Amino acid sequence: MEDLEPLGCVPVDGRGSLPFALVHGESLVAAASWALGEAGIVLFDATVGFEEVRASGRDLVLHDPLCPLTPVGFLEGAADRCAETGAVVVGFRPVTDTIKRSRDGGLRETVDRTGLREVASPVVVPAAVLGGLGTLDTDDFPTLVSTLAEHAPLEWLEAPPLARRVRDEGEIADLEALSRSLR
């Protein structure tokens, strides 16, 4: 059987207007879409139904526009790893913030961050896993990853710093500054 390039999607639902904010003069969704194309991934949009994606027999690369500067090479590597292993491949960043437990309305002990992960981008779903799913809700990547973990093994790939998720326009400015410093 011939190898098929994976399909790719940049979902915007559930993310408010942030995917349309600008990073280096381009919308986050445009930057993420460009990266998928440069990685050799066949981009499709929301007009393509899930049934058609499943029927394609191709792996699916989901690239969150809130991780707009994820490097092309990392996207390629994640797609290749999925093809090699048949596992769902999940890009992540280590948690660096201080995490506290809450109890009785107050903050308590600090949680050990060792092993904590923040889902980043991409999430690559093998064709065989897609075939067993009735739906694929891409509104929230952490929830998506939890759902996928019920259907297939996960392989976690530590994403580079440029793949970090932005939560607001202030973080976009920080990401731009980081990208300029890495040139």
C-alpha positions, 0 to 999 in steps of 0.5 A: 500500500502506498504511503499517503501524506497526512491530512491537516486541519487548523481548528478555530472553533472554541477559541474565540477571536484569538486565532485571528489576532496577528503574529508577525503580521499574519493571523495565527490561523494563517501562520499555523496553516502555512506551517502545515503546508510547508510540512507536506501535510494536505490542508483541509478546512471546516467544509470537509466533514469528519466522515470524509476525513475518516474515509480518506485512510490518512492520518490527521494532523491537528495544529492548534492556531493558538500554537502558531509558531510551532516549527515545521520540522516538529510538525513533520517529525510528529506526523512521521512518528505517528506513521511509524508507531500507529500511536496518537502523537501529542506535542507538549510543553513541560509545566513551569508555573507553580501549581497549588492545590486548593482545599476549603476555599484556600490554597494549600501545598505546592504540586510537584511539576515533575511530569506535568505537561501542557498539551501544545501542538500538534495532535496527530491521530492515526487513520486506524484510530480515526476509523474507530471514532464517531466524532472528533471534537477539536474545540479543546485539545486537552479534552481531545487528548483525554478522549483519544487516550481511551482509544489508543496509546499516546506518545508524548513529544516535547515541543520546542519553546516556539510551539507554546500556546498563547492565551491572549494577545500579550502572550503573542507579543512574548512569542514574537519576541522569543522567535526574534531572539532565536533567529 
